[in-house]
Amino acid sequence: MIHVLRQPATAQQVKEMLGTLETYIKVAVDIRREVVAGGGELHADCEAALLEDGSQQIDLWGADWYPATRSVGFVSFINIRPRQSNRSMEIQDPAIRKRVETIVRRFLDVG
């Protein structure tokens, strides 16, 4: 189940987002609007939920939340964007990585 979060996730929402992959949650983060979509099998599913919610592609980055270690991963196919100087699946820009991590922690590091 994918949730679009504008405030910290509830324990029930985290449980539902973990339902697909069990040990981690794929997320897409809108770094301008500071909104997160989490859950589903693909980062692209979360990305689609945010685009439908009004986000712009240029503002969206993919990441993973690992609740057991309370850590953030920065690798996703949706991060490959040569026009924004990110030619890798991993977020290359340290400022964008920090912003993504801060937003992910605000919404998912609730336990």
N, C-alpha and C positions, 0 to 999 in steps of 0.2 A: 504494500500500500504506500502510495506517495502522499506526503503531507507538504503543503506550502506553509512555512512557518514565518510569522511576523513577530512572534514572541517565543520565549524558551519552550521547548517541547515538554509535554507532560510525560510521565512514566508510561502511560498507555500509548501515546504516540510513538515513543522510542520503541516500545515492544512491537507495535505494528510495523514500523519501518525496518526492524530487524527480522521480521517474518520472512522476507524473501531470501536474504543471504546469511542470516543467523548470527554471524560474528562481526559484521561491519555494515555500515550504511553508506550507500553511494549517495552523494549530494551534488547539487548544482547551486552555486552561490552567485547572487546578483550583488556585486560589490558597490554599485551605485545606490540601489534602493535598500540594500542591507536586508535581503530576504533570502531564505534558504528553502529549497525543495529537497526532500530526502525520502529514500525508499526506492523500491523497484529494482529491476535487474540491471539496467543500464543508466549511465550518467545522462544519456540522451533522453531518457524518459523524464528525468527530473528537469532537464533543460527545457523540454517541451512544455512541462507544467508551468515553468516560470515565463516562457514566451507567451503562453495563453493568459497568464496573469498580468501581462503588460511589460515584462522586462524586454530589454534590447539585447540582441546577441553579443554585441561588443562588451557588455558588462558581465557576461556569464562565464564562470569558471567551474571546472569539475574537481571534486575532491572526495575523500573517503573519511568517515569517522569510525574509529576503532574504540568502542566503549571500554573494553577490558583493559586497554593500556592508556586510555584517554589521549589518544594521539590522532593526528591528522595526516593523511596521505595526499599527495598533490599530483597524482598521475591519472589522466583520463584522455580518451580520444577527443573529447570536445575541446581540449586545451590546445590542439594543433591548430594554429592560426598564424600563418606566415605574415599576414598583413599587420599583425600586432607584434611582430618580432618574436613569436613563440613557435618555433619549428619543432618542438618536442611534445610528447604527451605530458611531460612534467612541466608545471608552471615554472618558468625560468626567472622572471622578474622578482627579486626579493621583496619589493614593496607590495606587489600583488599577492605573493605567497603569504606575507604577514597579514594582509587585509583579509584574505580568505580564512586563514587560521583563526583570527580574532572573531570573525562573524560565525564560523562554525562552532567555536567554543561557546560563544554567547547563547546559541540556540540549542546545542546538543550536550554540552558538558554540564548536565543538570543533576547527575546522580551522585 
